[in-house]
Amino acid sequence: MANFSFLGFYVIGFAIIFSTFNIYSIDVIEFLIESDPVYWLLSILGLLMVPFIAGFFLYQLIVWFLEYSVKFLTWVQLRTHTGAVGILGFALFALQFLGRWIWFS
């Protein structure tokens, strides 16, 4: 299972790096042709490490977001008068308010 996670980190990392190079119009092949062989070695090391780090960073951001959203919803539920029913009632009230505002404007 861990091997699939590492492979997923690489795939996501390569997608992030490819998108970044595409957005900023960076031509890696042209850079490598015009550079010294020392930069080729650094580029190979970067190709092995940077995608994993980028994919793992995105994974950590998602985990962090989900963790804190659960903590926030738990905090709201504990401080709402009737718990989950109170949250649902507030959500329905907010939707009703939005609907009226859109309907009458």
Protein Blocks (a to p, Z undefined) as FASTA:
>chain_A
ZZmmmmmmmmmmmmmmmmmmmmnopafklmmmmpcfklmmmmmmmmmmmmmmmmmmmmmm
mmmmmmmmmmmmmmmmmmpmnlmmlmmmmmmmmmmmmmmmmmmZZ
